[in-house]
Amino acid sequence: MTTTASPSTRRNNKTTVDGSSRGLTIGRVFTTEGQHPYDEVEWDHRDVVQTNWKSGEVVFEQKAVEFPKSWSVNASTIVTTKYFRGAVGTPQREASLKTLIDRVVKTYAKAGADHGYFATPEDGEIFEHELTWMLLNQYFSFNSPVWFNVGTPSPQQVSACFILSVEDSMDSILNWYKEEGFIFKGGSGAGLNLSRIRSSKELLSSGGTASGPVSFMRGADASAGTIKSGGATRRAAKMVVLDVDHPDIVEFVETKAKEEDKIRALRDAGFDMDLGGKDIVSVQYQNANNSVRVTDEFMDAVVGGNPFGLRSRADGSVIEEVDAQNLFTKIAEAAWGCADPGIQYHDTINDWHTNPETGPITASNPCSEYMSLDNSSCNLASLNLLKFLRDDDTFDAELFVKAVELIITAMDISICFADFPTEPIAETTRNFRQLGIGYANLGALLMAMGKGYDTEGGRSTAAAITSIMTGASYRRSAELAAIVGPYNGYARNADAHQRVMRKHQAANDDLRVLPGDRGLHKVASREWDQVVKTGAKNGFRNAQASVLAPTGTIGFMMDCDTTGVEPDFSLVKFKKLVGGGSMQIVNQTIPRALRKLGYSEEQVKAIVEFIGGHGHVIGAPGLAHEHYEVFDTAMGQRSIKPMGHVHMMAAVQPFLSGAISKTVNLPETATVEEIEDVYMQGWKLGLKALAVYRDNCKVGQPLSDGGKKAEDKAAVKAPEPEVRIEYRPKRARLPKSRSSRTTSFSVSGAEGYMTSGAYDHGGLGEVFLKLGKQGSTLSGVMDAFSIAVSIGLQYGVPLESFVQKFTNLKFEPAGMTDDPDIRIAQSFMDYIFRRLALDYLSFDDRADLGIYTAAERARYVETGSYLSEEDESEMSEADSLRNTDFDNFNVDGARQPSLLEAHTTAELMESLTGHDIDAPLCMTCGTKMRPSGSCYVCEGCGSTSGCS
């Protein structure tokens, strides 16, 4: 690969404002004069092929696309399938990253020149090259609408986030449906506050009773679901907010929780109720995130145990009083049951509002990071923080500042040529010019620096970097105001805007930074000092500057290990390979972190190998216990505690114009009281919004407690250590003649046969699988797998251990089966072991695993019990036979310990089984998505349910 000089060595030239209105003077920071950025990297050509997750049919293929060699296969695949324009197979189809970047950057550069941003044409050219270099080298990315639309014949839509408004009239409500539809059609998301709509406890002018906002939510939800199902991409996200003093607040809070109960009942009756399932359309309110807007008055009433008034929408009078603590508990109970509603802190949000004279902030975008005026929008861009880490593992603050000021300039230019879905949104956005710069890869950055996410050191670094980012953004905004003028709404809101800038500066002054971050804090202090001084003189070009978005698809485009402000999700990931397929790899940030912590190359290799085999660092050879926290992740053996997420959000929130898209993950065992505490602490710590997710609270999630139960059983059964040492396993072979059963099955149209043989006492002893043609690779692999399972069974590994490990294993083919007891299978393995559980395990063992027959599920819906009265009366006698631990007796009839008890194989398998949390299946490729902020993102194809 062609090597280039480090950007850090090219910072003598500066991007400056010369004090007049003739434009920006742009100096070279990343590029070299006389050399185009494209000439600094080595390129290659790749074939991008995607197949249907159910049928295996090729659904996308484009050969010989051109990307830098340094870009991963995953990044190039996502860019090719998502962002390249033109019909595949035609000359108009884009086939190179160069074409894509040129389409966008040249549009920005031309608009900047046309609107007077640059002092000379040469400055415009340098701007174009600098922006190209940063995109080419994955230093930052614009949000997805920019890549979709800019430079194409389509409307030049650049914003990802929208806030709408609705009034208490039928015209306005129907217009809400229409505006949302247009926004969803374009693949973006919108949010709004329904609190102006009269409650169901108030009268209409005609004398009748109003329907209330929840009833109108039903129509909007159906509309969103219809547009989603008719589109080529996954549905756009949607947020619905209701004020806590609205008379219908309890109905709103309980809406999705009640629907989740309905989903469970239908699921148990055999319907396909997974997210994206064909029967999920029978329930309501599933296309939106819900949030309650709480005030300081309400939270004070909760703390004080006081009553709280619910107010008429017509005249503001109190029409009902409720117990504030009881209502707060209802909010937490609903969130415990289905993850909705989230919470937004109204007074905190508006205390940091730069435009209160124009109107309050009442709502947010779907992911809760963009909060501004009604009928407005925001375009996003995110920096890849890991790119600014020097070779000595220190953060290059000055280079970061240069990148921020260039990106903010580009983002502001985009508003000059952008198109918008409605005229009210266009007018507000052009008058206030809201921007949303942010970052990704914070989790990876902290790990590489040897800092734990949930530590003072991690929070200190994150806060300082965020302060630099927003400070540099507003400083550049004030400089732009001197050239192209402040935003139109500034004059009316000048005092408020400057007050908020001083609040940011004061928060920076009060920031408690650790010694290693003092250099970062010094840069942040310098930037905020210039913000206040320059802003007082020039005003500001932008009402808002920064947010922390999910960075789903664009995070993959930048090859980021972590999204947004999130910690690392897990220490082991899957990497897509050239030519198809994938492999499991240990995060590449881990070796760098270990070297930073002082480990030798030999130690690094041993620890990485351990992590690759176990998925966590507990017990890694030579790794000091005090370093475990550096490798804590969102999920898994050492998951970050819920308040660890809250404290990180609190550390960075004072340095953001908007808020943070992030979900606080809680274990399945979390209580309602713990969720109440998270919501209460979020208010006390000054957050603007919070969302929570309790593991396994939603239907469709793979069984998450199976591993815990296996560990508990192993702990109970485990013999003394000396018994382990003396034990030698014996194989209980099947008799020459034994009973067997053969099952034919089909998973997503792919057929197979399974033959299972049993001991005389009825226990399973062997399995044979026939998949694929004789002599094929698949057939050979299944033969070998069958032998391995059969030997394990004969040596005493309980069938339930295999079922725990192989159910919910996900790979193609997956989907509908022809088995009435198992409607949906994640893979052949998932189906096979569910079928074996139904055929050979007792009811109690199956119930522990959550596996029931269709008849049992239907009976539960009707009676509340999976068993009939006759079944229950016979259970005692039947279980005495079926639950005998035959697998733990040898041929002589003497009991022997099982392999699960005697060896650590099962423990290793357990550690390799990821701790999964609920997420929808990707509508594009069928892969299970993972959380990204308060949204979801697909690691297979880059589809996102969020905004970026």
N, C-alpha and C positions, 0 to 999 in steps of 0.2 A: 504493500500500500504506500502511496505517496505520502510522505510526512510533511507537516507544515509547522511553522513556528507557533508556539503556544500563544493564545490570545493575550495572556498576561504579559507577554513581551512587547505587545504592540499598543500600549496605552498612552503613548506620549501625546498623540493627537486627541483633541477633546471635542465633544459635541457641545456647542455653545450658543448662547443668544448674545448678539452683539450690542444689545441695548436699544436698537431701533426696531422699526416694524418691517424691516426688509426680509426677514426670514431667518431660518435656522442655518447655522454653519455646522455641517456634519463632518467630523473627523473619522479617520479609520481606526477602529478598535479591534475588530476581528479579521479584517481582510487585508490583503497586500496590494499596494498600488501596482497596476499593470498586470495583475493576475486575477482572472475570474474565479469565484469560489468553486465552480464546477471543475476547474482544472486542478484543484488541490486534493481531490479525492479519487480513489480508484473505483471504477464502476464494473458491474457485471449484469448479465441478463438471466432472468429466472422465469420459470413457468408457474403460474398460479392456478391451482385447481381446487375446487370445493365440491363436495358431494352432499347429497341429501342424507340427513342423519337417519331416516327411516329406511329408504329403499336402496341407498348406495348409489343412486343415479347421479351423474355429474350435473351439477346445477350451475356451475360457473367455471369457465376455463379461458385464460388469456396467456398466451405463450410469449416468451422473450420480453418480459417487462424489464425496464432498466432501473436499477437502484444502486446506491453505493454498497460496496462489499461489507462495510461496517454495519449496515442495517440488518436486523434479524429477519428471518423468514416470516415470523409472525407480523412484524411491522409492515413489511412489504406486501403481505397478503391483505392485511386490513386496509392499507391505503389503496391498493389496486381495486379491491371489491367495493369499497365504500366511496372513494373520492375521485377516482378516474371517471371522466365524463365521456359521453359518446357511446353509440351502440357498439358492442363487442363484435369484432370482425369487419368493421368498416374503417376507412381511412380517417374518419373523424374521432375514432376512439383514442384517448390518451394512453400512452404506453411507456412513459418515462416519468420519473420523479421530477426531472428537469422541467418537463412540460407543465406539470401541476404547479410547481413553485412559481414558475414564470407567469402562469395565468393569474395567480393571486398577487404576487409581489409587484409585477409590472402595473397592475390595476391600482394598487395602493400608491406606487411611486408617481404615476401619472396624475392621480387625484390630488396628491400632495403638491405637485408642481402647479396644477391648475388652480388650486385654492390658496396659493401664496405661502406655503409652509417653508419653502427653501429659499435661501439667499441667492443661489446661483444654480444653473443646470447641473454643474459638477456636484453640488451638494445633493441634489436629487439622485444622481447616479450612485454616489457613495451610499446613500440611504438604501437604495435598491440592493446594492451588493452586500451591505451589512445585514440586512434583513434576510436575504437569500442564504448567507453563510450560517446564520443562527438556525434557520429552519432545516437546512441541509445537514447540519451537524447535531440536530436534535436538542438544541438548547432551549427551545420553546415551541409551542404550537398555538395557532388560533383555534377557536372552537369550530365544531363540525360544519355549521352553516356556511362559514367562510369557504371551506374546501368544497362544499357542495355547489355553491352558487356564484362566487365572485369570478368574474371574467367569462361567464357563460351567458347565453341568451336568456336564461331564467332571470326572474327578479333578483336583484343583488341583495338578498337577505343575508345579513351578517350576525344578527342577534340570535342567541339561543334561549334567552330567558325573557318571559313576558309576565306582566301583571295587568289584569283586566279589572273592570268594575261593573257592578250591577246595582240598579236602583229598585225601589219597591213599586215596580209597574210591570205589566205583562210585556209591553214593548221591549223594555230593558232586559227582561229575563230571556225572551226569545232571541234578542240580539246577542246575549251572552252565549247561548248555544251556537249561534252562527259564527261569532268571532273565535270561539274555541275550536270549532271545526276547521276554520281556515288555518289556524296555527298548527293544529294537529296534522293537517294535510301536508304541511311543510316540514314535518318531522321535529318540531320544537314543542316546548312545554309552556303551560300557563297556570297561573294561580290567581285567586281572587277571594275577597271577603264577602260573605253572604249576609252580614249582620244588618244591612239596611232593609232587608226583606222582613215584613211583619211576621210575627210568630203565629203559630196555630192557636194561640190563646188570645188573639186580638181580632177585632171586627173589621170587616171591609166597609167601605162607604155605603155599599148596598144593604148593609145589615147582616150579611153572612159572615162566617168565620173564615179567616185566612188559611191558606194551605200550609204556610210555613216553609222555611228554606229547605228542610230535609226532603220534603216532597219534590221540590224542584231539582234537588240533587239527583233524584232518581232519573229524571229525564235527561239531565246532562251526562250522567253515567252511561245510560243506554246509547246516547249519541256518540260519546267517546269510544265505547266498545265497538260500535258499528264502523266508525271510521278506521279504527285499528284493524278490524278484520278485513277491511277492503284494501288496505295499504300494502305496500311492498316491504315496509320496515315495521319493526316493533312499534307499538303505540307510543305516542309522545306522552310525557309525564303530565300530571294534573294535580293541583293543590287546591283544597277547599278549606277556608278559615272561617271560624265563627267566634265572635266575642264571648267572653265568659259571662257577661251580664245579659245575654240574649235569653228570652224566656224559653226557647227550645233547646237550650244548651245540653240538658240531660239526654234528650232524644238524639241529638247530634253525637254526643260522646259515646252512646251505647250502640249506635247504628252498625258499625262494622263488627263489633264484638258479637252482636246477635246474628249477623250474617255468617260469622265464623262458626257459630254453633250449628247453623243450618248446613254449612259445608261439611262439618264432621258427620252429621246425621246422614246426609246423602252419600258421603264417601263410604260410610259403614254399610250402606244399602247396596254398594257395588257400583255407584256412579263414578265417572272419571272427573274428580274434583280437583286435580292438581292444577296449579296456575298454568293457563294455556290449554287445559283439558277441554274436551268438547262439551262437557256438562256444566262447566263453571258459569256459563252464561245464564243459568237459571237463578243465580243469586245476584244481589245488587251491590252497588257502591264499591266495586272492586277495581275501578279504573282511576281512583284518586287517592292521594295522601290526604289525611285530615289532620288539622291542627287547631287547638284552642288558643285564642288570643287572651292571655291573662294580664291583669293590671296590678300595679303595686297595691292598690286598695284591696283587691281580692287576696293577694298573697299575705298582706298584713292581717286580713281577717282569718286566713287559715292559721297563721302563727298564733293569733290571739284567741282562736276558737270562737269567733264572732259570727253573727248572721251576715248574709250578703244579699243585696237586692238585685233582682232581675228586672230589667227596665223595658218599658214599652218602646217600640221603635217609632211610634207616632209622636209622642210628646216627652219621652224620657222619664216618665213617672215610674216609680217602683210598683210593679203589679204582683210581685211575689217575693218572699224572702226565703232563702235556703240556708242551711248550715254550710259555711264555707269549707270546713274540714271534710264534711261528708261529700261535697261535690268534688273536692280535690281527690279524695279517695276513689270516687267513681271514675275520674280521669285515669288514675293509676291502674285501677282494676281493668279497665278496657284496654289500656296499653299492655298490661300483663297478659291479657287473653289473646290479643291479635296484633299488637305493635302499633295500633292507632287508638287515640290521636297522639300526635306530637304536641309540643307546647311552644308558644312564642310569647316573649315578654314585651308587651306593648310599650310600657313606659321607658324601658331601657332602649328599645329600638328608636323611639322618637327623641330620646335625650341625645342621641348621636346623629340626628337628622339634620342635614345641611340646608334643607328647603322647607322649614315648617310654615313659613308665611304663605307658601303656595298651597299646602295641604299636608295632612298627616300621612304617615306610612301605616297602611292597614293590612297589607298582605305581603306575600312573597312569591317567588317562583316555585315550581314543584319541589325543588331540592332544598329550599329554605336558605340559600346563600345570598340571593339577590332580593333586597328589600328597598323599595323606593316608592315613588308616587304611583297612583292608579294610572292605568293606560300608558305604561312606559315599558321600555325594553332595555336590555343590556347585552353587549357583546363581550365575550370572554376570551382570555388567552392565559396560558399557564406556562411557567418556567420549570425546567427540569433542574432541580436544586443540585443533584449529584454532579452535574456538569461543571459546577463552580467550586468543586472540591479540588484543591491543589494536590500535587504529588505528596506533599508533607501532611496531608489530611487536615489542612486548615481551610476555612471557607474564604474565598476570594471576594470580599465585600465590594471592592472598588469595581471589579469586572461586573459584578452583579448589578451595581448601580447603573453602569453604562448600558447593560442589556435592558434594564427596566425603562430607562428614559427613551430608548429607541422604540421599544414595544408600545409604550403608552402613546408615543407620537403616531405610530401606525394605527393603533386602535381608534384614536380620535379622528384621523383622516378618514377612516372607513365610514363614519357617520355622514360625511359629506356626500357620498355617493350611494349610500345604502337605501334599499327599499324596505317597506314595512307592511304588515298585513292589513292594518286599518289606519285611517287618517288620524284619529285621536292618538294612537300610539306613535305615529310618525311625528306629530306635532310635539308631543311631550319629550320624545327622545331627542329631537333636534334642538329643543329649547334647553334641555338639561344635560345632554351628552354624557349619560351614565356609562362608565366603563367598569370592567371586572377583571383586572389583572390578578393572577393568583399563582400558585405553584403546585407541583407534584413531586413525589419522591422524597418527602420529608422523612418517612420511616427508614428508607434506605440510607439517606444522608446521615442520620443520627447513628445508625448501626455502623456505618463505615468510619465514623468519628469515634467509635468506641463508647457511645452514650446510649443508655437505656431510654426508651420512649417514656416510660412512667418514672422519670427521675427529675430531680432539680436541674441536673445538667442538660437533659434533653429539653426541658421546658425553657430554660434560659436561652439556649441556642435558637430554638424555634421562635421565641418572642422577639429576639434581637433581629433575626432575619426578616420576620414579618414587618417589624417596625421600619427597617431599611426599605423594604419593597414599597410600602404605602407612602413613606416619606419621600422617596425619590419620585414616585408617581405624581404626588401633589406638587412637588417642586417643579417637575416638568410641566404640569398643568398650568401652574402660575406663569412659567416662562412662555408657554404657548399663548396665554391670554394677552401677553404683550405684543404678539405678532398677529394673531388672527382673532383676537377679542375674547372676552369671557363669555360663558354660556348666557343665553338670553335671560334666564331667570335669576342671574346672580345679583343684579342690582337690588332687587326686592328682598333677597335673602342674604345680603353681604354680611351683616352682623352675625347672623346665625351660623353661616358657613365659617367665618373666621373663629367663632367661639368653638366650633367642633375641632378646628385645626389646633387650637390651643389645648383642647382636651386630649387630643392625640399626643401633643408635645409633653403635656404634664404626665401622661401615662408612661411615656418613654423616660422622662426624668425620674419617675418613681420605680422604674423597672429594676428589680433585684437580679443582677447578672453575676455569674460566677467569674472568677479571674480569667479563665480562658476565653470568655466572650466579651471582655472589655474593649477589644479592638472593634468588634462588631457594633457594640453600643456607642462607641465614639462616632462611627460613621452614621449611625441612626440619628444621634443627637445633632450632628452637623446638618443632616438633611432636614430635620424638623425645624431647626433654627432658620434655614433658608425658606422653608415653606411659609412660616409665619411672616417673615419679613417681605418676601417677594409677593406673597398673596395679598398682603395689606396694600401693596403698591399697585399691582396689576390686576387683582382679582384672580379667578380661576376659570380655566377652560371647561372643566368637568365637575359636575355636582358630586359624582362618586367616582372612586378610582379602583377599589380592590374588593375582592371576595375570595373565598376558598371553595371552589367548585369540586365536583366529584372527579373530573379528568378521566373519565372512563375510556372512550375510544382514543382520544388524543394522547392519553397516557401510554397506550400500546404503541401509538405512532412514534412516540419518543423513546420507546423501549424502557419505560420506567418499571422498576420493581414494585413500587407502591404508588397508590393514587392519592391525590389531594393531601390532606393533613393526616391521613390514616397511617397507623403502624403497618409493618409487614403483616400480610395475612397468614402466611405460613413459611416455614424455612425451606420447604421443598416444593418446587413447581414443575410444571410440564412444559417442555420446550418443543416447538414445532420444528421438524427437520425438513431439509431440502428433499423434494420428491415425495413428500407425504409422511404421515406418521408423526410420532412424538416420543420424547424420552423424558424420564423424570430426572431432574437435576437439582442440586443444592444451589440456593441463591448465590450469585457470584459476589454479592456484597460481603458474605460471611468470611471468606478468606482474607479480604482486605481488613475487616474489623479485627480478626484474630491477630494479624500482623501488627495493627495499630496497638493492640493490647500487649504486645511483646512476645508472642509465641513464635517459636522457631518453625521453619518450613516443615520439618518432620512432624511437629506437634499439630500444625495446621492441617496437614494431610490426614492425620489420624482422626482429628476432630470432625473434619468434613466428611470422612468416610462413615463415621458414627452417625452423624446427622442424616446422611443419605440413607442409612439403613433403619433409623429409628424415627426420623421426623422431628426430633427435639434434641436438646443439649443435655438433658438430665443424665448424669453418669458418663458424659463424654470423657474419654481418656485425657487426663492432664488439664482439663478446663477447670479453672478455679471457680468456686461457688459464687464468689462476689461478681463474677463476670456473666453469670446466667442472665441477669436482667437486661444485658445488652441485646440478647437474642429472644426476648419475649415478643410474642406475636398476638394478633387479634384473636386467633383461635388456637386450640391445641393444648398440649400438656402444660405449658407455662403461658396461659393467656393473661392478657393485661386486665386488671380489675376494672370494673365499671367506672369508678371514680378516677382512675388513671386517664380515661378518655375525657372525662369532664374537666379535669385539671389542665390537660393539654389545650383544650378549647378555651378555657379561661385565660391561659397564658398568652394566646395570640389574638383573642377577640378585640382588645383595646386598640389594635393596630390595623383594623379592617374597616373599610367604609360600610360593607355589608356584613354578612354573617358567614356561617360555616356549614357546608353540607357534610354532615357526619352522623352516624348512628352509634349510640352507646350500646355495645353488646353486653348482654347479661346471660348467665348460665340458666339452664332450665329450672334449677332449684331456687332461683331468685324469687323473692316474695313481693307482694304488692307494696309493702312498706319500703322495700329497697328502691322500687321505682319512684315512690313518693319522695324518697330522700334524694334521688338523682334530680328530679324535677325541682325540688326545693333548693338544692345546692346550686343548680344552674342559675336560678334567680339570684341567689345571694352572691354568686361569683361574677355576676355581670354578663352572662351570656345573652344572646338575642333569641336563640331558638335551640331546641333539643328534640331529638327523636331517639327512641329506644327500641331494642329488639331482644326479646327473651327467647333463647334457644328452644326450638321445637314448639313454639306457640301457634304455628300455622299448619294447616293441612298441606300434605304434599312433601313434607320434609322427610328425608330418610331417617330411620330410627336412630336417635342420637344417644339413647341411654343403654343400648345393648352392650357397649364396651364396658360401661360402668358396672352392669350386672355381672358380666363375665369376670371382671376383676374381683367383685365382691365374693362370687362363688369360689374363685380360685383361692382367695384369702381364707375362706372358711375351710376348704378341703385340704389346703396345703399341709403335707406331713412335715415332720421334723426334718431338719437338714440332713441328719445322719441317715434317715430313710431314703432320701434322694440319692445319697452317695452309694448306698448298697443296692438300690433297685436296678434291675435289668429287665427291660420290657420283654414280654412274650406275646407272640402273635396267636390269636384265636382264629384259626382258619375255619372257613365255612365247610359244612358237610359236602360230600361229592354230589348229592342230590339235594337241592334246596328250592324253596318256593321263590318265585320272582314275578315282577310285573313290568310290562312294557307300556310306556306312555308316548304317544305321538304328540308333537306340539308345534306351534307356529308363533314366531315373534316377529311382528312387522312384516309378515309374508315369508320370512325365512323359516324353513321347516327343519325338524330334527326328531330324533328318537332317543328315549332314555329307558334303559333296562336296569332295574334295581333288584338285587338278591338279598334275602333275609336269612338269619339264623332260624333254627327251629322255634326259639322263643319269641320270634317276631322282630328282633332288633335288626336294623340295617347293617349289612356287611360288605356290600359291593355296589358299584355303580358303573354302568357302561354307557357312553354317549356316542351317538352317531350324528355327525354334522359334516356337511360338505361331501364331495365325491371321494371315493376310495383312492388313497394315494395322495390326496391333496395335503397341503401344509396344515390346513385347519383340521382335517381328519386326524392327522398324526398328533397334533397338539392335544386334541380332545382325548385320544387314546392314552397319551402319557398322563394327562390330568386325571382321567378316570382311574388309572392304576394308582396314582399318588393318593387320591381320596380313599380308594378302597383299602389300601394298606394302612392308612391312618385310622380308618374305622376299625380294622381288625386288630390294630395295636392299642385300641382303647380311647381314641380321640372321640369325644361325644359328638353326635350329629349336630346338636345345637351350637357347638363351637364353629363348625363349618357354616351353618346357616347364618350365624352372627357375622361372620367375616365376608361372605360372598353375596348376601342379599344387599341390594342397593348399589352393587358394583355397576358402574355405568360405562357402556361402550356400544358401538353399533354392531348389529341391528338392535333397535330398541323401539318400543311402542306397543300397539295393541296385540293381544294374543288370542288364540282360539279357546282358551281355558276359562270357563265361567267363574271359577274361583279366583283367578288371577287376571284381572282385566288389562292391567298395564305392567310391562316388565321393562326395567332399565337396561337389560342385556340378557343374553342366553343364561349367564351365570345366575343372575337375579331370579329368572324364572325357575331354573332347575332346582335351586335350593329352597325356594318357596314351595315348590311342588313336593319335594322330599319332606319338608317340614309338615305339610298337610297330610302326607301319606304315613309318616312314621313317628311323629312326635305326639305326645299327649296334649290334650287341650291346654293344660296349665302351662306347659313349656311353650306352646305356640302363642298363648296369651301374653307371656313375658316378652315374646318377640314381636307382638302386634300382628300376627298372621292368623287370619280367620277364613273360613269358607264363606261363600256367598250366602248360604242359608243362615249361617250364624250372624252375619252382618245384618241381614234382613230382619232376623228375629230381634236383634238388639234395638233396631229402630222401632219395632212394634211394642216390645215388652220392657226394654231397658236391660235385658240380660241376653248374653250370647247363647245360653243354653235353655232348653225347654225344661219344665219341671221333671219330666221323665228322665231326661239326660242328667240333670243334677242329682237325682236319686240314685242313678246308676254309676255316677262318677267314682264313688269310693271303691266299689268292687273293681271297676275297670282300671282305675289308676293303680290298684295294688298289683295288677299284672303288667300294664303298659309302662309304668314308671320304674319298674325294676331296673337297676343299673347293670344290665347284661354286659355292656361293653367293658365293665371293670372286673369281669370274672375270666380267669384263664380256662384252659381246656380241662383242668382238673377240678374246676369248681371253686377254687380258692380265689378270694378277692385280690386284685392287684391294682396299684395306682395307675391312673391313665397317663398318657403322654402329656396332657394338659397340666397334670399335677407334677409330673416328674421333670419336665423340661421347660425351656423358655421359648420354644417355637411359637406357641400361641401368644406369648407376651410380645414377641417381635412382630407377629402379624397384627396384633392390636395397635402397636405403635405406628405401624405403616398405614393403618386405616385412619384417614383424615377425619377430623371433627367437623362434620358438615352442618351448616345452618341453612335455614329455609331461604330459597331463592327460586325465581321462576325459571322455566326452561326457555332458552333463547328461541324466539320465533323464527329466526333465520336459519340456524344450524342445529338446534335442538340440544346444545350443550347446557348443562346446569350453570346458570350465571352465578356470580359472586357479588357481595356487597361492594359498592363504591360510593363512599359518602352515604347519603340516604337514598341512593338509587342502586341499580344493579348493572353489571357489565359482563359481557361474554368474553372469556379468554380465547374462545375458538375463532370468532369472527369479528369481535370488536363492537357488536351491537350493544347499545346502552338504553336503559329506560330513563335516563336522566337528560341533562341539558348540554353536556359538552361533547 
